[in-house]
Amino acid sequence: MKTFIENLEKKLKENINILKIEIIDNSEKHKNHKSFVKNKVHLMLKIKSDELKSLSQIEAHRKIMKVLSTEMKSQIHALQIKIE
């Protein structure tokens, strides 16, 4: 899991001007939910970026989702995004 999160961080930093980033795996909190998928993760992304702050919230989220589109299809079940 550590490598996966490191790869996500690297990919985001290569595509978005980021001052600070934290990716938290919250999968364990969702383990007993009906829609829980064993091979997919629930992540929280805390990101500090002047670039993203200059966009509307929807545009910023779209930009992040576009960067992570491959992972969203195959490995990420849920992504909570907090932009500072």
SERO-4910 file (N, C-alpha, C, O; in steps of 0.05 Angstrom, whole numbers):
BEGIN
 pado doro    nc1    nc2    nc3   cac1   cac2   cac3    cc1    cc2    cc3    oc1    oc2    oc3
  Met    A     16    -24      0      0      0      0     17     25      0     11     45    -13
  Lys    A     39     24     14     57     47     16     67     56    -12     67     80    -18
  Thr    A     75     37    -28     84     43    -55     62     55    -72     66     73    -87
  Phe    A     38     44    -69     15     54    -84     10     84    -77      7    101    -95
  Ile    A     10     90    -52      6    118    -43     29    136    -52     24    159    -60
  Glu    A     53    126    -51     76    141    -60     74    147    -90     80    169    -99
  Asn    A     64    127   -105     60    131   -134     39    152   -140     41    168   -158
  Leu    A     17    151   -124     -4    171   -128      7    199   -122      2    218   -137
  Glu    A     22    201   -101     33    227    -93     52    238   -115     50    261   -123
  Lys    A     68    220   -126     87    228   -147     72    237   -172     78    257   -184
  Lys    A     51    222   -179     35    228   -203     21    255   -200     21    271   -219
  Leu    A     10    260   -176     -3    286   -172     17    309   -173     12    330   -184
  Lys    A     41    305   -161     61    326   -161     72    332   -189     80    355   -194
  Glu    A     72    312   -206     81    316   -233     61    331   -250     69    343   -271
  Asn    A     36    331   -242     15    343   -259      2    368   -247    -12    383   -261
  Ile    A      7    373   -221     -5    396   -207     16    409   -190     33    395   -178
  Asn    A     16    435   -189     35    450   -172     26    447   -143      6    460   -135
  Ile    A     40    431   -127     31    425   -100     52    435    -80     76    431    -83
  Leu    A     41    448    -59     59    458    -37     61    436    -15     83    432     -4
  Lys    A     39    422    -10     39    402     11     17    381      4     -4    388     -6
  Ile    A     23    356      9      4    335      3      5    313     25     26    306     35
  Glu    A    -19    303     31    -21    281     50    -43    262     39    -65    271     34
  Ile    A    -36    237     37    -56    217     27    -59    197     50    -40    184     59
  Ile    A    -84    194     59    -91    176     82   -108    154     72   -129    158     59
  Asp    A   -101    129     79   -117    106     72   -138    101     94   -131     95    117
  Asn    A   -163    106     87   -185    102    106   -201     76    101   -224     74    110
  Ser    A   -190     58     86   -204     33     79   -214     18    103   -237      7    101
  Glu    A   -199     16    124   -208      1    147   -234     12    159   -250     -4    170
  Lys    A   -238     38    157   -263     50    168   -287     41    152   -310     44    163
  His    A   -284     31    128   -306     25    111   -309     -6    107   -325    -15     91
  Lys    A   -294    -21    121   -292    -50    118   -320    -64    120   -324    -83    106
  Asn    A   -337    -54    138   -363    -68    142   -386    -56    126   -409    -64    129
  His    A   -380    -37    108   -401    -26     91   -409    -45     70   -393    -61     60
  Lys    A   -434    -44     61   -445    -62     41   -429    -59     15   -424    -79      1
  Ser    A   -422    -35      8   -409    -30    -18   -379    -33    -17   -365    -26    -37
  Phe    A   -368    -42      6   -339    -45      8   -329    -65    -12   -339    -87    -15
  Val    A   -308    -58    -26   -295    -75    -46   -267    -81    -36   -251    -63    -31
  Lys    A   -262   -106    -32   -237   -115    -19   -211   -105    -33   -192    -97    -19
  Asn    A   -211   -105    -59   -186    -97    -74   -185    -68    -80   -166    -59    -95
  Lys    A   -203    -51    -70   -203    -23    -76   -201     -7    -49   -210    -17    -28
  Val    A   -189     17    -51   -184     32    -26   -201     57    -24   -212     67    -44
  His    A   -205     65      1   -218     90      7   -196    109     17   -182    104     36
  Leu    A   -192    131      3   -171    150      9   -181    178     15   -202    186      5
  Met    A   -166    191     32   -170    220     37   -145    234     27   -123    227     34
  Leu    A   -150    254     10   -128    270     -1   -130    298     10   -149    312      6
  Lys    A   -109    305     25   -107    333     36    -85    346     19    -62    337     19
  Ile    A    -92    367      6    -73    379    -13    -73    409    -10    -94    422    -10
  Lys    A    -49    420     -9    -45    449     -8    -33    457    -35    -11    449    -42
  Ser    A    -48    474    -50    -39    481    -77    -52    508    -84    -76    511    -85
  Asp    A    -35    527    -91    -45    553   -100    -59    549   -127    -79    563   -134
  Glu    A    -48    531   -143    -60    525   -170    -89    516   -167   -106    526   -180
  Leu    A    -93    496   -149   -120    486   -145   -138    506   -132   -162    508   -138
  Lys    A   -128    522   -113   -144    543   -100   -153    564   -119   -174    577   -114
  Ser    A   -138    568   -141   -146    589   -160   -169    579   -178   -181    595   -192
  Leu    A   -175    554   -177   -198    542   -192   -222    540   -175   -221    542   -150
  Ser    A   -246    537   -188   -270    531   -172   -266    503   -160   -249    487   -169
  Gln    A   -281    497   -140   -279    471   -127   -283    448   -147   -269    428   -147
  Ile    A   -303    451   -163   -310    431   -183   -287    427   -203   -279    405   -210
  Glu    A   -275    449   -213   -253    448   -231   -229    435   -218   -215    419   -231
  Ala    A   -223    442   -193   -201    430   -179   -204    400   -176   -186    385   -180
  His    A   -228    392   -168   -234    363   -165   -232    348   -191   -221    326   -193
  Arg    A   -241    361   -213   -239    349   -239   -210    345   -247   -203    324   -258
  Lys    A   -194    365   -241   -165    363   -248   -153    339   -234   -138    324   -246
  Ile    A   -158    337   -208   -147    315   -192   -157    288   -203   -142    269   -206
  Met    A   -183    286   -208   -195    261   -218   -184    254   -245   -180    230   -251
  Lys    A   -178    274   -262   -166    268   -288   -138    256   -285   -131    237   -299
  Val    A   -122    267   -267    -95    257   -262    -97    228   -252    -80    212   -259
  Leu    A   -116    222   -235   -119    196   -223   -139    178   -236   -148    159   -225
  Ser    A   -146    184   -261   -168    170   -275   -163    139   -277   -181    124   -272
  Thr    A   -139    131   -283   -133    103   -285   -137     89   -258   -149     67   -256
  Glu    A   -126    101   -237   -128     89   -210   -157     89   -200   -165     71   -186
  Met    A   -173    109   -208   -201    111   -200   -217     87   -212   -235     77   -199
  Lys    A   -209     79   -235   -223     57   -249   -216     30   -237   -233     12   -236
  Ser    A   -191     27   -227   -182      1   -220   -175     -3   -190   -178    -26   -180
  Gln    A   -167     18   -176   -157     13   -149   -169     31   -127   -167     24   -104
  Ile    A   -182     53   -135   -193     71   -115   -224     69   -116   -236     73   -137
  His    A   -236     62    -93   -265     60    -92   -276     88    -85   -297     96    -96
  Ala    A   -263    102    -66   -273    128    -57   -249    146    -52   -229    138    -42
  Leu    A   -253    172    -59   -232    192    -55   -245    217    -44   -261    230    -57
  Gln    A   -237    223    -19   -246    247     -6   -224    268    -10   -200    262     -5
  Ile    A   -231    292    -19   -211    312    -26   -216    337     -9   -238    347     -8
  Lys    A   -194    346      4   -194    371     18   -172    389      7   -148    381      7
  Ile    A   -179    412     -3   -160    430    -15   -156    455      3   -176    467     11
  Glu    A   -131    461      8   -125    485     24   -112    506      6   -105    527     15
***
